[in-house]
């Protein structure tokens, strides 16, 4: 039986939107991406690609290209902010491939984005730049653009990020991001500069993810660009003025904040010439991501933005795209589209909710003040074998499997078998203040 070819419009050419475009195109459907920027590119620095993402990239035939511009960390290392003492270590080489069949990687966000753009174009995806969405008709469906034109497709996917216009249109009211109380300094220095310092050389010569845990803050550092760059992220209490989300930062202010931390970290921060502050925001959980018409759904940060502490934000958006692609591969008639979106949401929403909540909870673990709770955390990390609820989530045997063991293709296959076997997908929950606009 011939499968229908649908036309899917994706709003947003970020990592999630590109992942959806790749997955749905590989399933044989037509995809157009509408992107408001005038040129393609990604802002940011390092990004982590965990096994739940590399598994998808391998299935799409992209892992070799990704690995060519990535670094494999040997270990996750948690350190005390006082003196850099290692309190927990979780191996990644060879553990990740032995346990999950695929590696854990670090990559520059721009390199990741470039590879996904190239693959989307190779598959025939059309990317229309300078397309600013103003509203959506969910029944037709139609996308209304700032230039006065309208774009029609069989399905619209809102992948326009944290400040999503699609989300606001779906809800029928503006839904601005929520403050979390944290900000991030994002920094890149030359790894060659790091290697010149005898006490820092190990950081640049032995690839690892190094975390320093301290009061109200933490630092995350790892290599990029084949070991040529060193990525530093510093999480601190938010002190940006109201209405400002990014700003050039005072390097000395940054150093002063960490003046009582591990001398090794302070030496590392002495290499920093410039940096910026990024306010960390997320969104409130929605009751549903898809419209009752069966012609619209949200994905990625547009519906499940998270704090970055589990390094799963981009991974979850890519999973969304992979699940949608796998579902579209199984679509046999247009009438299945509403059920397809319901299955998508039933597979993705519970998982992303747990990850968003887990990332927020991890802040409390990483940011403990000195005291009884901190001493008990460190005792568990140093003395006990990892258990469910262990303070290092990447070593927690249950949570680690939940994060890294996820297989989008297998999840879809099981759900679709139930569906074609006669089991209806669960009903959408649309009660409450975030009822979608009809």
FENNORLIN-V752131 format. One record per backbone hydrogen bond with DSSP energy under -1.0 kcal/mol. NH is the residue of the N-H (numbers start at 1). CO is the residue of the C=O. E is the energy in kcal/mol with one decimal. If there is no record, write none. Layout:
nh;co;e
NH;CO;E
NH;CO;E
This chain:
nh;co;e
8;30;-3.0
9;155;-3.0
10;32;-2.9
11;157;-3.0
12;34;-2.2
18;14;-2.4
19;15;-2.0
20;16;-2.5
21;17;-2.2
22;18;-2.7
23;19;-2.7
24;20;-2.7
25;21;-2.2
26;22;-2.6
28;25;-2.2
29;24;-1.8
30;6;-2.2
32;8;-2.4
33;126;-3.4
34;10;-2.8
35;128;-2.5
47;107;-2.3
49;105;-3.0
53;50;-2.1
54;50;-2.4
55;51;-2.2
57;53;-2.4
58;54;-2.4
59;55;-1.8
60;56;-1.9
61;58;-1.3
62;57;-3.1
66;62;-2.2
67;63;-3.1
68;64;-1.6
69;66;-1.4
70;67;-1.7
71;106;-2.1
74;207;-3.2
76;90;-2.8
77;209;-3.0
78;88;-2.8
79;211;-2.7
80;85;-2.2
81;213;-1.5
84;80;-1.9
87;78;-2.7
88;78;-1.4
90;76;-2.4
92;74;-3.8
93;74;-1.8
96;92;-2.2
98;94;-2.2
99;95;-3.1
100;96;-3.0
101;97;-1.3
105;49;-2.4
106;71;-2.3
107;47;-2.4
109;45;-3.4
112;108;-2.1
113;109;-2.7
114;110;-2.2
115;111;-2.0
116;112;-2.0
117;113;-2.6
118;114;-2.3
119;115;-2.0
120;116;-2.5
121;117;-2.5
122;118;-2.2
123;119;-1.8
124;121;-1.4
125;120;-2.5
126;31;-2.0
128;33;-3.1
130;37;-2.5
131;35;-2.6
134;144;-3.0
135;144;-1.2
137;142;-2.7
142;137;-2.1
143;151;-2.8
144;135;-2.8
145;149;-2.8
146;132;-2.6
148;145;-2.1
151;143;-2.7
153;141;-1.1
154;7;-2.2
155;7;-1.4
156;295;-2.1
157;9;-2.9
158;297;-2.8
159;11;-2.0
164;161;-1.1
168;164;-1.3
169;165;-2.5
170;166;-2.5
171;167;-2.5
172;168;-1.7
173;168;-1.3
178;282;-4.0
180;280;-1.2
183;236;-2.6
184;278;-2.6
185;234;-2.8
186;276;-1.4
187;232;-2.7
189;230;-2.3
191;228;-2.5
194;190;-1.3
195;191;-2.3
197;194;-1.4
200;197;-1.7
201;197;-1.5
203;200;-1.5
205;201;-1.6
206;202;-2.0
209;75;-2.8
210;221;-2.4
211;77;-3.1
212;219;-2.0
213;79;-2.6
214;217;-1.9
216;367;-2.3
217;214;-1.5
218;235;-1.3
219;212;-1.8
220;233;-2.7
221;210;-2.0
222;231;-2.0
224;229;-2.6
227;224;-1.3
228;225;-1.2
229;224;-1.8
230;189;-3.1
231;222;-3.4
232;187;-2.9
233;220;-2.7
234;185;-2.3
235;218;-3.2
236;183;-2.3
238;181;-2.5
244;241;-2.0
247;277;-1.8
249;275;-2.4
254;250;-2.0
255;251;-2.4
256;252;-2.7
257;253;-1.7
258;254;-1.1
259;256;-1.4
261;258;-1.8
262;81;-1.9
266;262;-2.2
267;263;-2.4
268;264;-2.0
269;265;-2.5
270;266;-1.2
271;268;-1.6
272;269;-1.2
277;247;-3.1
278;184;-2.4
279;245;-3.5
280;182;-2.2
282;178;-1.7
291;296;-2.1
294;291;-2.2
297;156;-1.9
298;289;-1.5
299;158;-2.0
302;299;-1.3
303;300;-2.1
304;300;-2.0
311;308;-1.5
316;312;-2.4
317;313;-1.5
318;314;-2.4
319;315;-2.3
320;316;-2.2
321;317;-2.0
322;318;-2.4
323;319;-2.8
324;320;-2.5
325;321;-2.4
326;322;-2.5
327;323;-2.3
328;324;-2.6
329;325;-1.6
330;327;-1.0
336;333;-1.9
337;334;-2.1
340;336;-2.7
341;337;-2.2
342;338;-1.7
343;339;-2.7
344;340;-2.6
345;341;-2.4
346;342;-2.4
347;343;-2.1
348;344;-2.2
349;345;-2.6
352;348;-2.6
353;349;-2.3
354;350;-1.8
355;351;-2.0
356;352;-2.7
357;353;-2.4
358;354;-2.5
359;355;-2.4
360;356;-1.9
361;357;-2.4
362;358;-1.8
366;362;-2.8
367;363;-2.4
375;371;-2.5
376;372;-2.2
377;373;-2.6
378;374;-2.5
379;375;-2.2
380;376;-2.4
381;377;-2.2
382;378;-2.5
383;379;-2.9
384;380;-1.8
390;387;-2.3
395;392;-1.7
396;392;-1.4
400;396;-3.0
401;397;-1.0
402;398;-1.9
403;399;-2.6
404;400;-3.1
405;401;-1.9
411;407;-2.3
412;408;-2.3
413;409;-2.5
414;410;-2.2
415;411;-2.1
416;412;-3.0
417;413;-2.0
418;414;-1.7
419;415;-2.0
420;416;-2.9
421;417;-1.2
422;419;-1.7
423;418;-2.4
435;432;-1.2
437;170;-4.0
